[in-house]
Amino acid sequence: MTGALLRALDHFNAAHPWDHNAHHHAWILRRLPAMFSRALDVGCGSGDLARLLAGRADEVLAVDRDPSIVEHARSLSREYTNIDFVADDVTELELPGDQDVITCVATLHHLPFTTTLRRFRNALAPGGTLVVLGVYRERTAGDRMLSAAAAPANLVVGWLKTRARRRRGETGRPASMTAPTKPASMTFTEITEQARAELPGAVLRRHLFWRYSLVYRAPSAAR
């Protein structure tokens, strides 16, 4: 791909920003029970997913270490009395146990990988569900092929989503895209190997738009 083409793509993407993580929220919800008691959303950002969880949960604990984005999430969620937004580092926060659902979107690569997964596992209630959406470092030919396939789809989706936002009177970058970013350090193979060592039975898969998912269901309590 030429330098001129790359610059043209960058210019288009800058003019048509869209949240690749929020794009997967519906997919995440389909992995969760219809109703549940307690949920923990790690790296909640502007609270988009936390609000969706609140429609199914009795209570949601939404955590992000950026106080400004947490305050923004609170301002967008005033009608949701069952969400508790907390500005804290999840690696230092004492996680409440017996969580029926834990979600973690585009955050795990900022945290100690295996230690954090172990903490999530210990915080899950019997039969609880953990869903992670993350990013990985490309290494294999399969990674590069999926990335190449995502590039034209990214243009189409970006154009459609930007058009829809403008019809609603929305301009600029979505608030959910203001969080600091960090490149992934682990490959998908490394993520899979380490995750399955901590979470036996976890299901991992690559997704379009440079993401992977991890779904783990804790064993049910013995009768």
Secondary structure as GFF3:
##gff-version 3
##sequence-region A 1 223
A	DSSP	alpha_helix	3	15	.	.	.	ID=ss1
A	DSSP	three_ten_helix	22	24	.	.	.	ID=ss2
A	DSSP	alpha_helix	25	30	.	.	.	ID=ss3
A	DSSP	beta_strand	36	42	.	.	.	ID=ss4
A	DSSP	alpha_helix	48	54	.	.	.	ID=ss5
A	DSSP	beta_strand	57	64	.	.	.	ID=ss6
A	DSSP	alpha_helix	67	76	.	.	.	ID=ss7
A	DSSP	beta_strand	83	87	.	.	.	ID=ss8
A	DSSP	beta_strand	99	105	.	.	.	ID=ss9
A	DSSP	three_ten_helix	108	110	.	.	.	ID=ss10
A	DSSP	alpha_helix	113	123	.	.	.	ID=ss11
A	DSSP	beta_strand	124	134	.	.	.	ID=ss12
A	DSSP	alpha_helix	141	167	.	.	.	ID=ss13
A	DSSP	three_ten_helix	175	177	.	.	.	ID=ss14
A	DSSP	alpha_helix	188	198	.	.	.	ID=ss15
A	DSSP	beta_strand	203	207	.	.	.	ID=ss16
A	DSSP	beta_strand	211	217	.	.	.	ID=ss17
###
